Amino acid sequence: MNARPSIHHRAVTAWRRLLLGAAAAALLSAHVDATAQSPNLSKNRLVAAAAAYVSAYQQQFAFLIADETTVQEAFGVQGQARVPLDARTTRGEIFITFLEGRRQWTSVRDVAEVDGVPVRNREDLPALLSREDPDVVARRLFALNARYNIGGVIRNFNDPMIALLPVSDAHRARFTFDVEGTNRSEAGVVLATLSFRERDRPTLVRPSPGGVAYARGDVTMDVSTGAIHRTRFTVRFDKIEAELVTRFTREERLGLWVPTTFSERYTASADGFDDLVTSESTYSNYRRFETRGRIETVRPQ
């Protein structure tokens, strides 16, 4: 079995599972004219600009590590009543890179503290990645992500980069796109929201056993540079729904837009009762990770 990220929910009578398929590799290149006075807001031009941005981004972003704090909450919901069931706060580091061999992003969490208590017998992630290629140990890396998750909706993918996939060469032909609108940021940047809808198989999210789960979502991008400021990815299968929202901020030390918050919401229904899991992750202190076994601090220029 391939090491693909997944989520599943144990309902009253059955298990259901969603599997994330392999991600993309090469992306379409496109020239972006940042000096244009009247930006071209055509759908084709925006899709090409987003694809060109992500193509370069997956190379520039490779092997970054950040500090991560995640707050999870689990609820039982029936009608208007929401009953808290569990909560957990974790702190540690997240390693994010693009796996060329698998054509997908991977985000691996090294949790150091759970609800204020240090974690014993932690996986030595820097040592592991200095010895092994991430492609080779992908299954093990994905399993690390699920170790401290809570709630009735169980998942082993928590990837802030997932919504970058629909504009890639490997997947773009299976999606339709629309321009939802434009607005200006506080800095005066013209932003466009480009929605996507998956229409053909194989889908990014693959139910097992059987069935099809088509993804929807959108990316908010700078129309002049293609830089992506926000993404939203949703998928539904049977009684399971997932929504993942990532917000990016410019990190001047790296010269990159990096994820700063990642919001997750999972619901699953059975016999009039819903399981709800929410998760809010924040990222800071980005630095480069060298696979030879050391972390490189990026110093201000």
Secondary structure, DSSP 4 states (H G I P E B T S, - for coil): -----EEEEE-SS-EEEEEE-------------TT-SS----HHHHHHHHHHHHHHHHHHTSSEEEEEEEEEEEEEEETTEEEEEEEEEEEEEEEEEEETTTTEEEEEEEEEEETTEEPSS---HHHHHHHS-TTTTHHHHHHHHTTT--SSEEES---TTGGGGGGSTTTGGGEEEEEEEEEE-TT--EEEEEEEEE-SSSPSEEEESS--B-EEEEEEEETTT--EEEEEEEEEETTEEEEEEEEEEEETTTTEEEEEEEEEEEEEEETTEEEEEEEEEEEEEEEEEETTTEEEPPPP-
